[in-house]
Amino acid sequence: MLSRPPLKSVLILCDIFPPAFGPRMGYLCKYLKINGWRPVVLTEKIDDDTFSFLNGFADATYVNFYTKRGLAGKIEWGWTFLRNILFDYKDKRMYREALKLVDNECFELVVCSTYRTFPLKAASWLAKTTKLPLVVDLRDIIEQYTGNEFITHRIPKFFGLERVIASSFRRKSLRVRNEVLRMSSCVTTVSPWHVSVLKAYNANTHLIYNGFDPEIFYPASIASEKFYITYTGRLLSTAMRNPDLLFQAVSRLAKENAISSETFQIRWFVDDKSREIIKSASAEYPEILDYMGFFGYVSADRIPAVLNESAILLILTNKSSADGPKGVMTTKFFESLAVGKPLLCVRGDEGSLEAVINKTRSGLSAHNADEVYAFLKEYYFRWKKSELYTDNADKDEIMKFSREVQTKQFIQLFETLIS
């Protein structure tokens, strides 16, 4: 009887992992396991079960840094934030936990995935101690943001001290990240713009986009009683994601009585903070309030149905520029791409995101309100006539963003490093 070759083990250190919102590493582990690898994960414990359906594809250890709630929780977060800046508190804890894992198992390499810097230092210390190759995967980088959106908790205002803290945190984060990048075996990241920035610190930088799971996201016909324009996700600021062109177009359609609130609705599946940003941004157009519906976050397993019952899927961004967002291509974008509904991207970034929309022929990356107006009017008119939507998108191009395909890209890099 032929024996199976032994599984190759990879140790993944990441800032977030399922059941919390961690699709990139969660799906990577799913398809690594299918392709004969054994993923072992060390991550921070986050109280969230958005991606609980991705549990079980990796042996995961969760480090709990925050145990308190209410005012005590805010104090604990501030104290941890301060210790992190001064003493690398969280990375040191992660490093100690990682040493326990490598004492019990033989790994081929170390992967560290983060949206900012944590736990890059822990991963670099571990790679140096074990002499294993280190792959750094950066899902987002500080340079892509328009301001301080990269800080997950708002720093309380205190006589301008908050600006000093944010600036200091930014400088330290970039310094730490760049030091680790220089000593890493290779770097992976999510857009051509990100690659262009990070190659300055590590020439062996590779593009592996975010994507979609083809077993979950695919076209399905779901009838709906309204013409739904759907957005799922969150807004950090209108500088990063600006819906104004959409509001202008809908306002014009409403004033012309070209749409009815009984059959036309923009659905926002967002958190409370995002809802307030949207309401504030739309205040100039009071006539569109009747055409909007606000809903809370929807669980990840419900997202495919929400997308498939929609008429148009909304992608929010802004023009890529020195003062605007750069290279932002979220998982939500690729999941929307996969279900075959027309995409409406406002304001078009004129960069990597727009290039993919145009190459896949999947929708409109709008530069002005007239384009949005014409796009919405055409599809709403066709929907009212019960005309079936003809999906003319390039399916072969879209499938290049499959999580299965992307995992094979990761495996090819891994094999090269360990050979």
Secondary structure, DSSP 8 states (H G I E B T S, - for coil): -------EEEEEEES--TTSS-HHHHHHHHHHHHTTEEEEEEEE--S--TTGGGTTSSEEEEE------HHHHHHHHHHHHHHHHHH-HHHHHHHHHHHHHHHHS--SEEEEEESSSTTHHHHHHHHHHHT--EEEEES--GGGSSSSTTSSS----STTHHHHHHHHHHHHHHHHHHHHHHHSSEEEESSHHHHHHHTTT-S-EEE----B-TTT--------SSEEEEEES--S-TTTS--HHHHHHHHHHHHTT-S-TTTEEEEEE--HHHHHHHHHHTTT-GGGGGGEEEE----GGGHHHHHHT-SEEEEE----SSSS--S---HHHHHHHHTT--EEEES--SSHHHHHHHHHT-EEE-SSHHHHHHHHHHHHHHHHTT--------HHHHHTTBHHHHHHHHHHHHHHHH-
